[in-house]
Amino acid sequence: MSARGGRGSWGGWAPWVALGAAAIAAWLLVRHYRVEDRTELCRRFIGAVESWAKQQGMRPNEEGSRRGVRTEGRVRWMSFDLGYWHPPSRQTAALAGDLVRLAGSAGMRARATTGEAGARVVEFVFGDGRPAGRVWMRRECLVAIVIDDMGFNVAAAKRVIALPCAVTCAIIPFTAHGRAVAGLARAAGKEVYIHMPMESPFRAPDVPEYRCILRPGMSRAQVEEKVKLALSEVPRAAGMNNHEGSLATESPELMADLMAVLKPRRLVFMDSGTTEKTVAWKAAREAGVRWERRTVFLDAELVRVRGAANGAQSAGLVEAEFARLVSLARRRGHAIAIGHARFAATLGVLERRIPEARAQGVEFVPASWLAHPGKP
């Protein structure tokens, strides 16, 4: 009886012993094949990098930036490439050093190298040698291209709009094709400015596009009337720059009245710089209007000789100014160029040189992006 009882007792425990053995085997199997998940560690590190970059005044560069989950063996993590533009005032080597120290605090190793187009690249590696991701930085080099005198020629306008970058189309109101060109530009995602006729030392011709010309001696009500007229022809403009206007932009009274009209409409004012005595940008700053100043005239010499230079000479003149534009942008961090739609040489140089400049780290932006805030 006792033997049978013993066998009965063991028979009762057998299923539980088998179940326990199976559980242990399953646990060992799971432990052997378990994936180590490091994605949360990576997310926290990416957040720390983003916070640090913001404190340094850096801007994200979305081109080439990516994130994705990667699995290798029994390890899963978030791989990342993060691109940034940094202000000219910050040294790239010092920023790279900050990132190396930041990696150490997260239990990673890092090394800084030089990448394409002079970018500084910091590569991050986990303790087991697996590559976590990288951050690449370039000195900020922003260029805005403003093309003046648009609205006369649709074919030229289409070439401007087709340029492979951001471009600001400055349209003279009441030109034959101004409304159509403004519509084409907006449909293509290009920024539109009013290229506002203003008085120069030369007599303005009696043509439709001078219906809204601004002259010294006008009252504020007259200035407002002209601006409203211009906006009716070029609606939804982001800003305004002066067409000619070397007398008008020297007038403190006229410019003060103009800025008082532009401010409630939230229009940027760009001083084309047609005279060294201009007070336009100062008036905008004092009035609290966002403002900017032209840095380079791409085809000033062609304007001076009225396009009399031959094709090769014209292209050479524009090429030299484009090179100067990029050089200034690299030194200062940003620069604004004005060119004219009527010069085939200008458009040809831009079509050739813009892709090259972009490959070398130049970022082309709408002119309004480079506007300074006026005084509060």
C-alpha positions in Angstrom: 0.0 0.0 0.0 2.8 2.4 0.9 4.6 1.6 -2.3 1.5 2.1 -4.3 0.8 5.3 -2.3 4.4 6.5 -3.1 3.9 5.8 -6.8 0.5 7.6 -6.6 2.1 10.5 -4.9 4.8 10.8 -7.5 2.3 10.4 -10.2 0.5 13.4 -8.9 3.6 15.5 -8.9 4.9 14.5 -12.3 2.8 16.9 -14.4 4.0 19.8 -12.3 7.6 18.8 -12.5 7.3 18.5 -16.3 5.6 22.0 -16.4 8.4 23.5 -14.3 11.0 22.0 -16.5 9.3 23.3 -19.6 9.1 26.8 -18.0 12.8 26.7 -17.2 13.6 25.6 -20.7 11.4 28.4 -22.2 13.1 31.0 -19.9 16.5 29.8 -21.0 15.5 29.9 -24.6 14.0 33.4 -24.3 17.1 34.6 -22.4 19.3 33.1 -25.1 17.4 34.8 -28.0 16.2 38.0 -26.2 16.8 41.2 -28.1 18.4 44.0 -26.2 16.5 47.2 -26.9 18.5 50.4 -26.9 16.0 52.6 -28.7 14.9 54.5 -25.6 18.6 55.3 -24.8 19.0 56.6 -28.4 15.8 58.7 -28.1 17.1 60.3 -25.0 20.5 61.0 -26.5 18.9 62.5 -29.7 16.8 64.7 -27.4 19.9 65.9 -25.6 21.6 66.7 -28.9 18.6 68.6 -30.1 18.4 70.6 -26.9 22.1 71.3 -27.0 21.9 72.4 -30.7 19.1 74.8 -29.9 21.1 76.4 -27.1 24.0 77.0 -29.5 21.7 78.8 -32.0 22.0 76.0 -34.6 19.4 75.3 -37.2 18.4 71.8 -38.3 19.4 70.9 -41.8 16.6 68.5 -42.9 18.4 67.4 -46.1 20.2 64.2 -45.3 18.8 63.9 -41.8 17.2 60.6 -41.0 16.2 58.2 -38.1 15.4 54.5 -38.3 15.3 51.5 -36.1 18.1 49.0 -36.7 18.6 45.4 -35.5 21.8 43.5 -35.5 22.2 40.2 -33.8 20.4 40.4 -30.5 20.6 44.2 -30.3 18.0 46.8 -31.5 18.6 50.6 -31.5 17.6 53.8 -33.2 20.2 54.8 -35.8 20.3 58.5 -36.7 21.9 61.1 -38.9 21.3 64.7 -37.7 22.4 67.7 -39.8 22.8 71.2 -38.5 23.9 74.7 -39.7 25.8 76.6 -37.1 26.2 80.4 -36.7 29.5 81.9 -38.1 30.3 83.0 -34.5 30.7 79.4 -33.3 33.8 77.4 -34.1 33.0 74.0 -35.6 35.8 72.3 -33.7 34.5 73.5 -30.4 31.0 72.3 -31.2 32.4 68.9 -32.1 34.2 68.8 -28.8 30.9 69.5 -27.0 29.3 66.5 -28.8 32.2 64.2 -27.9 31.7 65.1 -24.2 27.9 64.7 -24.5 28.5 61.2 -25.9 30.6 60.3 -22.9 27.8 61.3 -20.5 25.5 58.8 -22.4 28.0 55.9 -22.2 29.0 56.2 -25.9 32.3 56.9 -27.6 32.6 59.5 -30.3 35.1 60.8 -32.8 35.1 63.8 -35.1 36.0 63.7 -38.7 35.7 65.9 -41.8 33.0 64.9 -44.3 31.8 66.1 -47.7 31.9 69.8 -48.6 33.8 70.6 -45.4 31.1 69.3 -43.0 32.3 68.4 -39.5 31.0 64.9 -38.7 30.8 63.4 -35.2 30.3 59.6 -35.2 28.9 57.9 -32.1 29.6 54.3 -31.1 28.2 52.1 -28.4 30.5 50.4 -25.9 30.4 47.2 -27.9 31.6 48.9 -31.0 28.2 49.1 -32.8 27.7 52.4 -34.7 24.9 54.4 -33.1 24.6 57.3 -35.5 26.2 60.6 -36.4 25.8 64.4 -36.3 27.2 66.6 -39.1 27.5 70.3 -39.0 28.3 73.0 -41.5 28.9 76.7 -40.9 25.7 78.6 -41.8 25.9 80.0 -45.3 22.5 81.4 -46.3 22.0 83.1 -49.6 18.8 84.9 -50.9 18.4 85.6 -54.6 16.0 88.4 -55.5 15.1 88.8 -59.1 13.9 92.3 -59.9 11.8 93.8 -62.8 9.6 90.8 -63.2 6.3 91.0 -64.9 7.4 92.2 -68.4 8.4 88.8 -69.9 6.7 85.5 -69.1 9.4 83.3 -70.7 12.1 85.0 -68.5 9.9 84.6 -65.5 9.5 80.9 -66.1 13.3 80.5 -66.1 13.5 82.4 -62.8 10.8 80.3 -61.3 12.4 77.1 -62.5 15.7 77.8 -60.7 16.5 74.8 -58.4 16.3 76.7 -55.1 14.3 79.3 -53.2 14.1 82.6 -55.1 12.2 85.8 -54.4 10.4 87.2 -57.4 10.1 91.0 -57.2 7.3 92.1 -59.5 6.6 95.6 -60.7 2.9 96.4 -60.4 0.9 97.1 -63.6 3.4 95.4 -65.9 1.8 93.5 -68.7 2.2 90.1 -67.1 2.7 91.0 -63.4 -0.5 89.2 -62.2 0.2 86.1 -64.2 3.8 85.9 -63.1 2.8 86.4 -59.4 0.4 83.5 -59.8 3.0 81.2 -61.4 5.6 82.1 -58.7 3.2 81.3 -55.9 2.1 78.1 -57.5 5.7 77.0 -57.6 6.3 77.9 -54.0 8.4 80.9 -54.7 8.3 84.0 -52.6 6.8 87.2 -54.1 7.8 90.8 -53.4 6.4 94.1 -54.7 9.1 95.8 -56.7 7.9 99.3 -55.9 8.7 102.1 -58.3 10.3 105.1 -56.5 11.5 108.4 -57.8 15.1 108.6 -59.1 17.0 111.5 -60.6 15.7 110.5 -64.0 12.3 111.4 -65.3 9.8 108.6 -64.9 8.3 107.6 -68.3 4.5 107.8 -68.7 3.8 104.0 -68.6 1.3 102.0 -66.6 3.9 100.5 -64.2 4.6 104.0 -62.7 1.0 104.5 -61.6 2.1 103.7 -58.1 5.4 105.5 -58.0 6.4 107.0 -54.6 7.8 110.5 -54.6 9.2 112.8 -51.8 6.6 115.3 -50.8 3.7 112.9 -50.8 1.4 112.8 -47.8 1.0 109.6 -45.8 -2.5 109.2 -47.3 -1.0 109.4 -50.8 1.6 106.8 -49.8 -1.0 104.5 -48.4 -3.1 104.9 -51.6 -0.1 103.9 -53.8 0.7 100.9 -51.6 -2.9 99.7 -51.7 -2.8 100.1 -55.5 0.4 98.0 -55.7 -1.0 95.3 -53.4 -4.1 95.1 -55.6 -1.8 94.1 -58.5 0.5 91.9 -56.5 -1.6 90.4 -53.8 -0.3 88.3 -50.9 3.2 89.7 -51.3 5.6 88.9 -48.5 7.6 92.1 -48.8 8.6 95.1 -50.8 11.8 96.5 -52.3 12.5 99.7 -54.2 12.6 99.9 -58.0 15.1 102.7 -58.7 14.3 105.2 -56.0 17.6 106.9 -55.3 15.8 110.1 -54.5 12.9 108.6 -52.7 15.0 106.4 -50.4 17.0 109.4 -49.3 13.9 111.1 -48.0 13.4 110.5 -44.2 9.8 111.8 -44.3 8.7 109.6 -47.3 10.4 106.5 -45.8 8.9 107.1 -42.4 5.4 107.3 -44.0 6.0 104.2 -46.1 7.0 102.2 -43.1 4.0 103.4 -41.2 1.9 102.0 -44.0 3.8 98.7 -44.3 3.9 97.8 -40.6 0.2 96.9 -40.0 0.4 94.9 -43.2 3.4 92.9 -41.8 5.4 93.4 -45.0 9.2 93.1 -45.0 11.1 96.0 -46.6 14.3 95.3 -48.5 16.5 98.3 -49.2 17.9 97.7 -52.7 20.7 100.1 -52.0 20.5 102.2 -55.1 22.1 105.1 -53.3 24.8 105.3 -50.6 22.6 108.0 -48.9 19.6 105.7 -48.5 17.7 106.0 -45.2 15.1 103.4 -46.1 16.5 100.5 -44.0 17.0 102.8 -41.0 13.4 104.1 -41.3 12.2 100.5 -41.3 14.2 99.6 -38.3 13.0 102.6 -36.3 9.4 101.9 -37.3 9.5 98.2 -36.1 9.3 96.9 -39.7 11.3 93.8 -40.5 14.0 94.9 -42.9 17.0 93.8 -44.9 19.7 95.3 -47.2 20.9 94.1 -50.5 24.5 92.8 -50.3 25.5 92.2 -54.0 24.1 93.4 -57.3 24.8 90.4 -59.6 24.4 92.5 -62.8 25.0 96.1 -61.8 27.5 96.5 -64.6 25.0 95.3 -67.1 22.5 97.8 -65.8 25.1 100.5 -66.1 25.9 99.7 -69.7 22.3 98.8 -70.5 23.3 95.3 -71.5 25.8 96.5 -74.1 28.5 93.9 -73.1 28.6 90.8 -75.3 27.5 87.4 -74.0 30.9 86.2 -72.8 31.7 89.5 -71.1 28.2 89.7 -69.5 28.5 86.1 -68.1 32.0 86.8 -66.8 30.8 89.9 -64.9 27.9 88.0 -63.3 30.1 85.0 -62.5 32.5 87.3 -60.6 29.7 88.8 -58.5 28.2 85.4 -57.8 31.5 84.3 -56.5 31.7 87.4 -54.3 28.2 86.7 -53.0 29.1 83.2 -51.9 32.4 84.4 -50.3 30.5 87.1 -48.3 27.9 84.6 -47.2 30.5 82.2 -45.9 32.2 85.0 -44.0 29.1 86.7 -42.6 26.7 83.7 -42.5 24.3 85.2 -45.0 24.0 87.5 -48.0 21.3 88.8 -50.3 21.8 89.3 -54.1 19.7 91.2 -56.6 19.6 90.3 -60.3 17.4 91.2 -63.2 15.1 89.0 -65.2 15.8 90.8 -68.4 19.5 89.7 -68.6 20.0 86.2 -70.2 23.5 86.2 -68.8 22.2 86.6 -65.2 19.8 83.7 -65.6 22.4 81.5 -67.3 24.9 82.0 -64.5 22.3 81.2 -61.9 21.2 78.1 -63.7 24.8 76.9 -63.8 26.2 78.0 -60.5 23.3 77.4 -58.0 23.5 73.5 -58.2 27.3 73.8 -57.7 26.9 76.1 -54.7 24.3 73.9 -53.1 26.7 70.9 -53.4 29.3 73.0 -51.6 27.0 73.7 -48.6 25.3 77.0 -49.6 21.7 77.1 -48.6 19.4 79.3 -50.7 16.4 80.8 -48.8 13.6 83.2 -49.4 14.7 86.8 -48.8 12.2 87.3 -46.0 14.1 84.6 -44.0 17.0 87.0 -43.7 15.0 90.0 -42.5 16.1 91.7 -39.3 13.5 92.6 -36.7 12.7 96.3 -36.3 12.8 98.0 -33.0 9.8 97.0 -30.8 
